Amino acid sequence: SGAGRRRDAVHRLAHRAVDIGEKVLEGRLRHGFAGLWRRIEGHRIESVDFSSVREPGMRILDTQFIGCEFDGTDFSGAHLSTVIFESASAPHLQIFDSGLQDIDVTHSRLGGVQAYGTSWQRAHIAHSKIGFLNLRDSKLQGVNFADCTIEELDLTGANLKNVTFSNCTIARLIMTRAQCKQVDLRGAELGAVTDFGGLKGTTMSMHQFIDLAPDFAAVLGVTLK
């Protein structure tokens, strides 16, 4: 299963992880060695500040980021596979047009994440707070959000399959032109929803439907009394 593969990946990383010296890494980043970090593989990276680092087209494989900072970081067009982000801080992060596979994000705080046009396969985002997650025109398959607070989730034009939300709060959900298959929203407390047509293919609880009934009625031009 996807969860089993992630657990195996964590154990594999624990046995083969190589610690990168924080001062050495930060020094190289600070001096802007162009293209030096085009590929990161098999590392355990702790408490490193990647703020303002711009390395489009990165390849990050079998790597753990623990307690790292990503503010103004540009990893657009990147390829990430079997990557763990734990206790990360990302006030402003660009990963648009990237491919992400077997990704774990836990106990992190994400501000504005520009992830439009991305492809996600087997990802788990848990115990995290997200300000704005832009997933416009993205493809998500086998993605699970658990115990997350999301202020705004933009799924405009996105294609979702086998996506679940467990014990999450989403203040604003934008579903314009979204295409959904096996998307389970029952574990999400929903605030404002834009474009109910994009909810086709999702599973909701009766409680959620009742809460959204006034908005559904307004869209249909129905008066509830």
N, CA, C and O of each residue as an XYZ file, in Angstrom:
900
protein
N       0.840     -1.194      0.000
C       0.000      0.000      0.000
C       0.874      1.244      0.000
O       2.077      1.167      0.251
N       0.247      2.423     -0.291
C       1.011      3.661     -0.293
C       1.585      3.975      1.071
O       2.726      4.423      1.181
N       0.779      3.737      2.142
C       1.257      3.995      3.505
C       2.424      3.080      3.834
O       3.386      3.497      4.478
N       2.337      1.821      3.388
C       3.429      0.882      3.642
C       4.705      1.295      2.944
O       5.793      1.191      3.511
N       4.576      1.769      1.700
C       5.751      2.227      0.965
C       6.395      3.424      1.642
O       7.619      3.541      1.691
N       5.543      4.326      2.173
C       6.105      5.498      2.868
C       6.848      5.076      4.121
O       7.924      5.599      4.412
N       6.272      4.114      4.881
C       6.952      3.634      6.087
C       8.282      2.986      5.731
O       9.283      3.199      6.414
N       8.293      2.189      4.656
C       9.542      1.563      4.227
C      10.563      2.623      3.848
O      11.752      2.485      4.137
N      10.089      3.687      3.195
C      10.999      4.757      2.788
C      11.599      5.452      4.003
O      12.785      5.781      4.014
N      10.773      5.675      5.029
C      11.263      6.315      6.256
C      12.343      5.456      6.900
O      13.385      5.970      7.305
N      12.100      4.146      6.996
C      13.091      3.262      7.602
C      14.378      3.231      6.774
O      15.480      3.203      7.322
N      14.221      3.236      5.445
C      15.389      3.207      4.587
C      16.225      4.468      4.764
O      17.454      4.422      4.808
N      15.516      5.610      4.866
C      16.227      6.874      5.067
C      16.944      6.891      6.404
O      18.061      7.397      6.509
N      16.300      6.335      7.430
C      16.891      6.338      8.761
C      18.211      5.563      8.765
O      19.126      5.906      9.513
N      18.312      4.537      7.950
C      19.518      3.706      7.934
C      20.607      4.262      7.038
O      21.793      4.056      7.296
N      20.203      4.978      5.966
C      21.218      5.398      5.009
C      21.397      6.910      4.936
O      22.167      7.409      4.115
N      20.665      7.661      5.820
C      20.738      9.123      5.749
C      22.150      9.618      6.055
O      22.850      9.063      6.902
N      22.548     10.663      5.353
C      23.850     11.288      5.562
C      23.606     12.726      6.007
O      22.935     13.491      5.313
N      24.150     13.089      7.162
C      23.953     14.443      7.663
C      24.838     15.423      6.902
O      26.041     15.208      6.751
N      24.227     16.493      6.429
C      24.983     17.558      5.777
C      25.290     18.626      6.823
O      24.396     19.057      7.551
N      26.536     19.049      6.899
C      26.897     20.088      7.855
C      26.146     21.371      7.556
O      26.202     21.886      6.439
N      25.447     21.884      8.551
C      24.619     23.065      8.335
C      25.437     24.263      7.863
O      25.034     24.964      6.934
N      26.563     24.494      8.486
C      27.353     25.678      8.124
C      27.889     25.558      6.702
O      27.893     26.541      5.961
N      28.337     24.375      6.313
C      28.863     24.185      4.964
C      27.780     24.414      3.927
O      27.985     25.124      2.943
N      26.612     23.799      4.159
C      25.519     23.919      3.202
C      25.038     25.358      3.093
O      24.858     25.880      1.992
N      24.829     25.999      4.245
C      24.338     27.371      4.210
C      25.366     28.290      3.550
O      24.997     29.222      2.835
N      26.652     28.031      3.788
C      27.680     28.849      3.184
C      27.661     28.758      1.676
O      27.789     29.766      0.981
N      27.501     27.542      1.170
C      27.473     27.357     -0.274
C      26.235     27.999     -0.879
O      26.295     28.603     -1.950
N      25.109     27.860     -0.179
C      23.895     28.494     -0.682
C      24.036     30.006     -0.686
O      23.612     30.680     -1.625
N      24.636     30.532      0.377
C      24.760     31.974      0.518
C      25.637     32.558     -0.589
O      25.383     33.660     -1.076
N      26.664     31.817     -0.979
C      27.571     32.327     -1.999
C      27.096     32.019     -3.410
O      27.778     32.329     -4.386
N      25.912     31.401     -3.510
C      25.269     31.272     -4.810
C      26.029     30.430     -5.812
O      26.230     30.849     -6.952
N      26.447     29.261     -5.405
C      27.108     28.365     -6.344
C      26.071     27.864     -7.330
O      25.330     26.929     -7.024
N      26.007     28.466     -8.502
C      24.957     28.183     -9.472
C      24.932     26.703     -9.836
O      25.946     26.119    -10.218
N      23.745     26.113     -9.706
C      23.547     24.737    -10.120
C      24.134     23.703     -9.172
O      24.055     22.508     -9.456
N      24.721     24.123     -8.048
C      25.374     23.181     -7.147
C      24.386     22.182     -6.572
O      24.720     21.018     -6.351
N      23.165     22.649     -6.333
C      22.168     21.791     -5.687
C      21.086     21.362     -6.672
O      19.923     21.220     -6.295
N      21.463     21.154     -7.927
C      20.501     20.677     -8.911
C      19.967     19.303     -8.530
O      18.859     18.938     -8.925
N      20.737     18.543     -7.772
C      20.334     17.205     -7.371
C      20.726     16.974     -5.912
O      21.887     17.134     -5.535
N      19.755     16.602     -5.113
C      19.991     16.223     -3.721
C      19.431     14.828     -3.552
O      18.253     14.596     -3.827
N      20.256     13.893     -3.103
C      19.794     12.506     -2.998
C      20.392     11.840     -1.765
O      21.589     11.944     -1.497
N      19.525     11.152     -1.020
C      19.982     10.333      0.096
C      20.510     11.107      1.279
O      21.441     10.660      1.949
N      19.916     12.288      1.553
C      20.417     13.108      2.656
C      19.355     13.323      3.730
O      18.151     13.232      3.488
N      19.852     13.608      4.905
C      19.021     14.074      6.018
C      19.499     15.489      6.325
O      20.619     15.687      6.797
N      18.636     16.474      6.054
C      19.041     17.876      6.156
C      18.240     18.521      7.283
O      17.012     18.571      7.225
N      18.930     19.010      8.300
C      18.268     19.552      9.480
C      18.588     21.035      9.671
O      19.739     21.461      9.573
N      17.528     21.810      9.947
C      17.649     23.211     10.375
C      18.457     24.068      9.410
O      19.248     24.914      9.827
N      18.251     23.841      8.120
C      18.945     24.638      7.105
C      17.974     25.658      6.514
O      16.816     25.343      6.240
N      18.458     26.873      6.324
C      17.636     27.955      5.788
C      17.799     28.021      4.266
O      18.849     28.423      3.765
N      16.742     27.620      3.531
C      16.752     27.670      2.075
C      16.062     28.932      1.549
O      15.722     29.002      0.368
N      15.855     29.913      2.403
C      15.156     31.127      1.989
C      15.879     31.816      0.838
O      17.104     31.937      0.822
N      15.066     32.266     -0.133
C      15.546     32.996     -1.308
C      16.412     32.153     -2.238
O      17.000     32.683     -3.181
N      16.498     30.855     -1.987
C      17.233     29.984     -2.910
C      16.367     29.753     -4.144
O      15.198     29.385     -4.025
N      16.931     29.965     -5.310
C      16.197     29.785     -6.564
C      16.926     28.756     -7.417
O      17.956     29.046     -8.026
N      16.376     27.563     -7.447
C      16.969     26.476     -8.215
C      15.873     25.724     -8.965
O      15.547     24.593     -8.605
N      15.296     26.340    -10.009
C      14.279     25.639    -10.804
C      14.850     24.352    -11.405
O      16.032     24.286    -11.742
N      14.005     23.342    -11.533
C      14.429     22.097    -12.145
C      15.205     21.181    -11.221
O      15.873     20.265    -11.701
N      15.144     21.391     -9.908
C      15.827     20.540     -8.943
C      15.343     19.098     -9.024
O      14.193     18.843     -9.383
N      16.227     18.153     -8.686
C      15.852     16.760     -8.468
C      16.187     16.424     -7.024
O      17.348     16.470     -6.620
N      15.156     16.084     -6.246
C      15.342     15.773     -4.840
C      14.800     14.371     -4.599
O      13.605     14.123     -4.760
N      15.684     13.458     -4.213
C      15.335     12.050     -4.105
C      15.757     11.499     -2.740
O      16.834     11.817     -2.237
N      14.889     10.664     -2.147
C      15.228      9.952     -0.903
C      15.867     10.870      0.134
O      16.950     10.585      0.647
N      15.191     11.970      0.436
C      15.771     12.986      1.316
C      14.777     13.432      2.379
O      13.574     13.505      2.132
N      15.298     13.725      3.558
C      14.521     14.270      4.658
C      14.923     15.714      4.915
O      16.111     16.022      5.014
N      13.940     16.602      5.024
C      14.166     17.973      5.458
C      13.488     18.128      6.814
O      12.271     17.979      6.916
N      14.252     18.421      7.841
C      13.713     18.516      9.191
C      14.004     19.901      9.747
O      15.162     20.303      9.860
N      12.936     20.634     10.097
C      13.108     21.954     10.693
C      13.737     22.965      9.756
O      14.430     23.872     10.216
N      13.514     22.837      8.446
C      14.123     23.749      7.476
C      13.176     24.903      7.136
O      11.959     24.802      7.292
N      13.769     25.994      6.669
C      13.030     27.205      6.309
C      13.029     27.368      4.790
O      14.067     27.262      4.137
N      11.815     27.633      4.235
C      11.680     27.861      2.804
C      10.861     29.134      2.605
O       9.636     29.070      2.499
N      11.513     30.269      2.554
C      10.821     31.547      2.395
C      11.349     32.228      1.136
O      12.512     32.625      1.070
N      10.475     32.358      0.137
C      10.913     32.905     -1.131
C      11.716     31.906     -1.937
O      12.454     32.278     -2.848
N      11.568     30.630     -1.598
C      12.316     29.567     -2.270
C      11.630     29.178     -3.575
O      10.408     29.039     -3.622
N      12.420     29.004     -4.633
C      11.886     28.644     -5.942
C      12.439     27.285     -6.364
O      13.583     27.166     -6.802
N      11.593     26.265     -6.219
C      11.917     24.921     -6.694
C      10.953     24.540     -7.819
O      10.572     23.376     -7.945
N      10.570     25.502     -8.619
C       9.625     25.235     -9.705
C      10.230     24.258    -10.706
O      11.445     24.220    -10.903
N       9.357     23.466    -11.334
C       9.821     22.504    -12.322
C      10.669     21.393    -11.741
O      11.426     20.741    -12.460
N      10.544     21.174    -10.435
C      11.382     20.182     -9.762
C      10.776     18.786     -9.850
O       9.602     18.618    -10.182
N      11.598     17.800     -9.548
C      11.136     16.416     -9.414
C      11.496     15.949     -8.017
O      12.671     15.896     -7.652
N      10.470     15.608     -7.232
C      10.679     15.139     -5.864
C      10.124     13.733     -5.738
O       8.980     13.477     -6.114
N      10.930     12.820     -5.210
C      10.491     11.444     -5.017
C      11.014     10.913     -3.688
O      12.209     10.983     -3.402
N      10.104     10.383     -2.885
C      10.427      9.861     -1.553
C      11.129     10.941     -0.731
O      12.286     10.799     -0.337
N      10.392     12.020     -0.489
C      10.918     13.167      0.249
C      10.019     13.440      1.446
O       8.793     13.396      1.346
N      10.649     13.721      2.574
C       9.934     13.994      3.817
C      10.248     15.416      4.266
O      11.412     15.802      4.367
N       9.194     16.195      4.536
C       9.334     17.521      5.133
C       8.717     17.444      6.527
O       7.519     17.196      6.665
N       9.517     17.653      7.542
C       9.030     17.600      8.922
C       9.349     18.911      9.629
O      10.487     19.381      9.615
N       8.324     19.493     10.245
C       8.493     20.762     10.974
C       9.096     21.838     10.077
O       9.958     22.608     10.501
N       8.634     21.878      8.847
C       9.128     22.881      7.894
C       8.357     24.190      8.047
O       7.199     24.201      8.465
N       9.016     25.282      7.704
C       8.377     26.591      7.671
C       8.545     27.144      6.263
O       9.666     27.311      5.782
N       7.418     27.429      5.604
C       7.483     27.909      4.214
C       6.502     29.060      4.025
O       5.410     28.861      3.492
N       6.881     30.265      4.456
C       5.990     31.411      4.273
C       5.647     31.660      2.804
O       4.504     31.977      2.475
N       6.644     31.514      1.919
C       6.432     31.691      0.479
C       7.272     30.659     -0.257
O       8.502     30.675     -0.196
N       6.578     29.753     -0.962
C       7.271     28.668     -1.648
C       6.702     28.490     -3.051
O       5.485     28.488     -3.240
N       7.593     28.341     -4.036
C       7.170     28.105     -5.415
C       7.636     26.725     -5.853
O       8.833     26.449     -5.920
N       6.657     25.855     -6.152
C       6.982     24.525     -6.675
C       6.098     24.223     -7.886
O       5.840     23.059     -8.194
N       5.639     25.258     -8.565
C       4.735     25.056     -9.693
C       5.426     24.260    -10.800
O       6.648     24.292    -10.944
N       4.608     23.544    -11.579
C       5.069     22.714    -12.696
C       6.032     21.624    -12.246
O       6.900     21.205    -13.012
N       5.885     21.164    -11.013
C       6.764     20.126    -10.479
C       6.059     18.778    -10.420
O       4.832     18.703    -10.486
N       6.853     17.707    -10.293
C       6.328     16.367    -10.110
C       6.701     15.868     -8.722
O       7.875     15.879     -8.351
N       5.700     15.428     -7.949
C       5.934     14.983     -6.576
C       5.379     13.569     -6.401
O       4.228     13.296     -6.739
N       6.203     12.687     -5.875
C       5.822     11.292     -5.710
C       6.326     10.774     -4.369
O       7.490     10.968     -4.017
N       5.441     10.113     -3.621
C       5.788      9.571     -2.304
C       6.343     10.686     -1.401
O       7.503     10.662     -0.993
N       5.476     11.655     -1.109
C       5.851     12.842     -0.333
C       5.130     12.829      1.008
O       3.937     12.533      1.073
N       5.857     13.151      2.082
C       5.274     13.318      3.404
C       5.583     14.715      3.922
O       6.741     15.133      3.949
N       4.537     15.440      4.337
C       4.701     16.754      4.956
C       3.999     16.686      6.308
O       2.787     16.478      6.364
N       4.741     16.857      7.393
C       4.149     16.742      8.718
C       4.586     17.885      9.625
O       5.711     18.376      9.537
N       3.665     18.297     10.501
C       3.933     19.315     11.528
C       4.621     20.546     10.936
O       5.606     21.047     11.477
N       4.083     21.014      9.821
C       4.691     22.146      9.124
C       3.732     23.321      9.031
O       2.518     23.173      9.168
N       4.307     24.486      8.796
C       3.524     25.710      8.606
C       3.860     26.277      7.235
O       4.988     26.694      6.973
N       2.853     26.281      6.366
C       3.032     26.746      5.004
C       2.186     27.990      4.798
O       0.999     27.997      5.121
N       2.787     29.034      4.265
C       2.054     30.279      4.033
C       1.410     30.261      2.664
O       0.334     29.688      2.493
N       2.052     30.880      1.688
C       1.563     30.873      0.319
C       2.385     29.909     -0.519
O       3.575     30.125     -0.752
N       1.732     28.837     -0.971
C       2.433     27.825     -1.765
C       1.885     27.855     -3.190
O       0.722     27.528     -3.427
N       2.729     28.248     -4.124
C       2.350     28.273     -5.537
C       2.719     26.923     -6.144
O       3.867     26.682     -6.518
N       1.708     26.043     -6.231
C       1.935     24.674     -6.701
C       1.064     24.361     -7.903
O       0.699     23.205     -8.118
N       0.725     25.372     -8.686
C      -0.143     25.140     -9.831
C       0.601     24.321    -10.896
O       1.820     24.414    -11.043
N      -0.174     23.522    -11.628
C       0.414     22.721    -12.686
C       1.297     21.582    -12.196
O       2.120     21.068    -12.953
N       1.135     21.181    -10.934
C       1.960     20.109    -10.382
C       1.268     18.756    -10.522
O       0.058     18.677    -10.732
N       2.054     17.709    -10.402
C       1.541     16.343    -10.420
C       1.913     15.670     -9.105
O       3.091     15.592     -8.754
N       0.900     15.181     -8.371
C       1.112     14.551     -7.072
C       0.692     13.092     -7.133
O      -0.413     12.781     -7.579
N       1.557     12.204     -6.692
C       1.218     10.792     -6.570
C       1.666     10.301     -5.199
O       2.837     10.403     -4.836
N       0.719      9.774     -4.457
C       0.989      9.212     -3.132
C       1.671     10.248     -2.228
O       2.876     10.198     -1.984
N       0.857     11.177     -1.746
C       1.360     12.213     -0.837
C       0.520     12.230      0.427
O      -0.680     11.957      0.395
N       1.163     12.553      1.537
C       0.486     12.604      2.835
C       0.871     13.910      3.512
O       2.044     14.138      3.807
N      -0.118     14.770      3.758
C       0.113     16.046      4.427
C      -0.645     16.009      5.737
O      -1.870     15.892      5.733
N       0.051     16.105      6.857
C      -0.595     15.890      8.154
C      -0.112     16.893      9.200
O       1.024     17.365      9.162
N      -1.013     17.202     10.137
C      -0.698     18.045     11.301
C      -0.005     19.347     10.869
O       0.992     19.765     11.457
N      -0.557     19.960      9.843
C       0.071     21.163      9.304
C      -0.944     22.283      9.127
O      -2.146     22.044      9.014
N      -0.435     23.507      9.105
C      -1.260     24.681      8.884
C      -0.846     25.314      7.571
O       0.335     25.578      7.346
N      -1.832     25.561      6.690
C      -1.559     26.074      5.353
C      -2.375     27.335      5.119
O      -3.586     27.339      5.342
N      -1.727     28.402      4.674
C      -2.434     29.642      4.393
C      -3.153     29.572      3.057
O      -4.383     29.571      3.007
N      -2.392     29.512      1.979
C      -2.957     29.462      0.627
C      -2.221     28.404     -0.164
O      -1.009     28.493     -0.360
N      -2.960     27.395     -0.623
C      -2.369     26.337     -1.434
C      -2.975     26.405     -2.829
O      -4.144     26.073     -3.028
N      -2.173     26.836     -3.785
C      -2.620     27.018     -5.160
C      -2.305     25.752     -5.955
O      -1.158     25.516     -6.334
N      -3.333     24.943     -6.203
C      -3.185     23.705     -6.968
C      -3.942     23.777     -8.287
O      -4.419     22.759     -8.788
N      -4.051     24.957     -8.841
C      -4.751     25.114    -10.112
C      -4.124     24.225    -11.189
O      -2.902     24.131    -11.306
N      -4.989     23.578    -11.968
C      -4.548     22.775    -13.112
C      -3.547     21.693    -12.719
O      -2.691     21.312    -13.517
N      -3.656     21.203    -11.493
C      -2.765     20.143    -11.025
C      -3.456     18.784    -11.099
O      -4.676     18.701    -11.237
N      -2.659     17.725    -11.007
C      -3.185     16.363    -10.963
C      -2.788     15.727     -9.634
O      -1.607     15.646     -9.297
N      -3.797     15.277     -8.885
C      -3.545     14.667     -7.587
C      -4.113     13.251     -7.584
O      -5.286     13.042     -7.895
N      -3.282     12.293     -7.233
C      -3.726     10.913     -7.142
C      -3.128     10.270     -5.894
O      -1.913     10.272     -5.696
N      -4.007      9.721     -5.059
C      -3.532      9.085     -3.844
C      -2.972     10.070     -2.837
O      -1.927      9.824     -2.233
N      -3.672     11.195     -2.653
C      -3.218     12.249     -1.738
C      -4.137     12.312     -0.526
O      -5.360     12.296     -0.663
N      -3.544     12.383      0.653
C      -4.311     12.424      1.896
C      -3.914     13.635      2.729
O      -2.735     13.847      3.012
N      -4.913     14.429      3.120
C      -4.724     15.530      4.064
C      -5.310     15.092      5.404
O      -6.474     14.695      5.467
N      -4.529     15.159      6.462
C      -5.008     14.728      7.777
C      -4.621     15.752      8.837
O      -3.473     16.187      8.915
N      -5.604     16.125      9.648
C      -5.356     17.051     10.772
C      -4.686     18.336     10.292
O      -3.695     18.791     10.864
N      -5.247     18.907      9.232
C      -4.704     20.142      8.661
C      -5.728     21.281      8.738
O      -6.937     21.060      8.666
N      -5.212     22.486      8.883
C      -6.022     23.690      8.773
C      -5.577     24.434      7.526
O      -4.414     24.816      7.400
N      -6.520     24.638      6.599
C      -6.202     25.279      5.329
C      -7.098     26.502      5.168
O      -8.323     26.381      5.155
N      -6.491     27.671      5.047
C      -7.289     28.885      4.893
C      -7.916     28.967      3.503
O      -9.093     29.303      3.374
N      -7.145     28.665      2.473
C      -7.691     28.707      1.117
C      -7.032     27.622      0.266
O      -5.808     27.526      0.184
N      -7.885     26.808     -0.366
C      -7.415     25.737     -1.237
C      -8.017     25.952     -2.617
O      -9.231     25.853     -2.798
N      -7.163     26.247     -3.585
C      -7.619     26.542     -4.947
C      -7.380     25.325     -5.827
O      -6.239     24.988     -6.143
N      -8.475     24.663     -6.220
C      -8.407     23.484     -7.071
C      -8.987     23.764     -8.456
O      -9.464     22.848     -9.127
N      -8.948     24.998     -8.875
C      -9.473     25.376    -10.185
C      -8.805     24.553    -11.290
O      -7.581     24.563    -11.424
N      -9.613     23.841    -12.077
C      -9.087     23.075    -13.198
C      -8.278     21.855    -12.810
O      -7.652     21.234    -13.668
N      -8.279     21.498    -11.526
C      -7.477     20.364    -11.063
C      -8.190     19.041    -11.334
O      -9.415     18.985    -11.436
N      -7.397     17.983    -11.446
C      -7.908     16.626    -11.634
C      -7.516     15.812    -10.409
O      -6.332     15.608    -10.138
N      -8.533     15.344     -9.664
C      -8.284     14.649     -8.406
C      -8.835     13.231     -8.457
O      -9.959     13.005     -8.906
N      -8.037     12.285     -7.995
C      -8.470     10.894     -7.909
C      -7.929     10.282     -6.620
O      -6.740     10.372     -6.316
N      -8.831      9.661     -5.877
C      -8.453      9.023     -4.611
C      -7.762     10.020     -3.666
O      -6.637      9.806     -3.215
N      -8.466     11.094     -3.394
C      -7.981     12.140     -2.492
C      -8.894     12.194     -1.276
O     -10.117     12.199     -1.419
N      -8.312     12.233     -0.080
C      -9.114     12.229      1.140
C      -8.694     13.350      2.078
O      -7.548     13.798      2.078
N      -9.661     13.786      2.877
C      -9.429     14.780      3.914
C      -9.922     14.192      5.241
O     -11.079     13.787      5.355
N      -9.045     14.150      6.230
C      -9.398     13.585      7.527
C      -9.148     14.621      8.618
O      -8.022     15.082      8.804
N     -10.208     14.980      9.335
C     -10.098     15.931     10.443
C      -9.418     17.233     10.005
O      -8.491     17.716     10.654
N      -9.901     17.782      8.895
C      -9.334     19.022      8.348
C     -10.360     20.152      8.385
O     -11.568     19.914      8.423
N      -9.861     21.367      8.374
C     -10.693     22.548      8.246
C     -10.238     23.325      7.011
O      -9.061     23.655      6.873
N     -11.187     23.612      6.116
C     -10.876     24.380      4.910
C     -11.779     25.610      4.896
O     -12.982     25.499      4.659
N     -11.201     26.775      5.149
C     -12.014     27.993      5.247
C     -12.614     28.373      3.895
O     -13.767     28.798      3.825
N     -11.837     28.222      2.820
C     -12.346     28.536      1.484
C     -11.855     27.492      0.498
O     -10.656     27.233      0.398
N     -12.790     26.895     -0.230
C     -12.476     25.848     -1.193
C     -12.960     26.289     -2.575
O     -14.149     26.543     -2.770
N     -12.038     26.379     -3.524
C     -12.376     26.813     -4.883
C     -12.335     25.591     -5.798
O     -11.288     24.967     -5.972
N     -13.506     25.253     -6.388
C     -13.643     24.022     -7.169
C     -13.971     24.286     -8.639
O     -14.446     23.381     -9.326
N     -13.739     25.462     -9.124
C     -14.089     25.814    -10.500
C     -13.411     24.870    -11.501
O     -12.186     24.755    -11.531
N     -14.225     24.204    -12.312
C     -13.765     23.294    -13.364
C     -12.963     22.112    -12.837
O     -12.270     21.448    -13.609
N     -13.041     21.837    -11.546
C     -12.330     20.677    -10.992
C     -13.005     19.390    -11.449
O     -14.223     19.347    -11.624
N     -12.207     18.343    -11.639
C     -12.711     17.025    -11.995
C     -12.311     16.051    -10.889
O     -11.127     15.867    -10.606
N     -13.308     15.436    -10.275
C     -13.058     14.606     -9.103
C     -13.547     13.175     -9.296
O     -14.600     12.928     -9.886
N     -12.759     12.248     -8.785
C     -13.139     10.844     -8.763
C     -12.617     10.242     -7.467
O     -11.421     10.301     -7.181
N     -13.519      9.667     -6.693
C     -13.160      9.094     -5.396
C     -12.466     10.128     -4.505
O     -11.390      9.884     -3.961
N     -13.100     11.266     -4.376
C     -12.602     12.324     -3.497
C     -13.508     12.386     -2.281
O     -14.703     12.655     -2.408
N     -12.951     12.140     -1.110
C     -13.729     12.047      0.121
C     -13.544     13.313      0.950
O     -12.471     13.567      1.498
N     -14.618     14.103      1.028
C     -14.581     15.355      1.788
C     -15.222     15.220      3.160
O     -15.326     16.206      3.890
N     -15.653     14.018      3.523
C     -16.416     13.856      4.768
C     -15.626     14.246      6.015
O     -16.214     14.606      7.035
N     -14.304     14.176      5.939
C     -13.495     14.536      7.096
C     -13.061     15.982      7.108
O     -12.141     16.346      7.840
N     -13.714     16.820      6.301
C     -13.338     18.234      6.224
C     -14.480     19.122      6.691
O     -15.633     18.932      6.305
N     -14.141     20.083      7.519
C     -15.099     21.132      7.878
C     -14.941     22.239      6.842
O     -13.901     22.893      6.765
N     -15.991     22.436      6.047
C     -15.905     23.356      4.914
C     -16.513     24.709      5.255
O     -17.573     24.793      5.876
N     -15.823     25.764      4.839
C     -16.368     27.111      4.975
C     -17.041     27.498      3.678
O     -18.031     26.883      3.282
N     -16.517     28.507      3.013
C     -17.074     28.939      1.734
C     -16.599     28.019      0.613
O     -15.426     27.649      0.553
N     -17.521     27.657     -0.269
C     -17.199     26.824     -1.427
C     -17.550     27.594     -2.694
O     -18.669     28.085     -2.843
N     -16.592     27.693     -3.598
C     -16.816     28.368     -4.880
C     -17.001     27.336     -5.976
O     -16.162     26.456     -6.166
N     -18.110     27.452     -6.697
C     -18.466     26.588     -7.828
C     -18.774     25.162     -7.376
O     -17.893     24.304     -7.323
N     -20.032     24.935     -7.057
C     -20.478     23.627     -6.588
C     -20.418     22.574     -7.683
O     -20.406     21.379     -7.390
N     -20.381     22.998     -8.935
C     -20.280     22.032    -10.025
C     -19.020     21.191     -9.937
O     -18.999     20.041    -10.376
N     -17.975     21.767     -9.371
C     -16.719     21.040     -9.233
C     -16.755     19.966     -8.161
O     -15.812     19.185     -8.036
N     -17.844     19.918     -7.377
C     -17.970     18.900     -6.330
C     -18.461     17.564     -6.881
O     -18.507     16.575     -6.149
N     -18.825     17.524     -8.149
C     -19.263     16.266     -8.750
C     -18.138     15.232     -8.644
O     -16.993     15.510     -9.000
N     -18.478     14.042     -8.150
C     -17.481     12.998     -7.972
C     -16.891     12.943     -6.584
O     -16.024     12.116     -6.302
N     -17.367     13.841     -5.696
C     -16.904     13.823     -4.308
C     -17.934     13.141     -3.415
O     -19.100     13.002     -3.784
N     -17.490     12.722     -2.247
C     -18.381     12.164     -1.229
C     -18.441     13.131     -0.060
O     -17.410     13.525      0.485
N     -19.661     13.515      0.326
C     -19.862     14.422      1.446
C     -20.816     13.781      2.440
O     -21.594     12.896      2.083
N     -20.753     14.226      3.677
C     -21.695     13.746      4.687
C     -23.000     14.530      4.576
O     -23.036     15.622      4.008
N     -24.058     13.963      5.119
C     -25.341     14.669      5.124
C     -25.233     15.968      5.925
O     -25.848     16.976      5.578
N     -24.450     15.928      6.989
C     -24.254     17.131      7.807
C     -23.616     18.239      6.966
O     -24.040     19.393      7.032
N     -22.607     17.891      6.185
C     -21.966     18.888      5.325
C     -22.955     19.443      4.308
O     -22.999     20.647      4.058
N     -23.739     18.554      3.731
C     -24.697     18.984      2.715
C     -25.715     19.955      3.301
O     -26.072     20.950      2.671
N     -26.179     19.655      4.520
C     -27.148     20.539      5.173
C     -26.516     21.903      5.457
O     -27.153     22.940      5.270
N     -25.264     21.893      5.910
C     -24.577     23.155      6.195
C     -24.435     24.016      4.939
O     -24.494     25.244      5.004
N     -24.248     23.356      3.800
C     -24.050     24.084      2.545
C     -25.352     24.319      1.789
O     -25.356     24.943      0.728
N     -26.454     23.818      2.338
C     -27.747     23.921      1.639
C     -28.102     25.357      1.233
O     -28.553     25.563      0.106
N     -27.916     26.355      2.104
C     -28.243     27.727      1.677
C     -27.437     28.183      0.469
O     -27.954     28.896     -0.391
N     -26.174     27.776      0.400
C     -25.340     28.152     -0.742
C     -25.786     27.405     -2.001
O     -25.845     27.985     -3.085
N     -26.098     26.122     -1.849
C     -26.633     25.363     -2.989
C     -27.907     26.026     -3.507
O     -28.089     26.197     -4.712
N     -28.785     26.395     -2.572
C     -30.072     26.999     -2.951
C     -29.859     28.313     -3.678
O     -30.540     28.601     -4.662
N     -28.915     29.108     -3.197
C     -28.656     30.400     -3.842
C     -28.194     30.213     -5.282
O     -28.608     30.950     -6.177
N     -27.322     29.209     -5.499
C     -26.844     28.955     -6.848
C     -27.987     28.519     -7.761
O     -28.024     28.881     -8.937
N     -28.922     27.736     -7.210
C     -30.049     27.225     -8.004
C     -31.192     28.211     -8.095
O     -32.157     27.980     -8.823
N     -31.093     29.312     -7.363
C     -32.177     30.299     -7.362
C     -33.369     29.853     -6.546
O     -34.500     30.258     -6.812
N     -33.113     29.009     -5.541
C     -34.183     28.494     -4.687
C     -34.221     29.291     -3.387
O     -33.185     29.557     -2.778
N     -35.423     29.668     -2.972
C     -35.612     30.366     -1.710
C     -35.984     29.377     -0.628
O     -36.951     28.629     -0.768
N     -35.223     29.371      0.449
C     -35.507     28.470      1.580
C     -36.220     29.244      2.661
O     -35.782     30.322      3.063
N     -37.329     28.688      3.132
C     -38.080     29.342      4.213
C     -38.363     28.337      5.316
O     -38.986     28.681      6.321
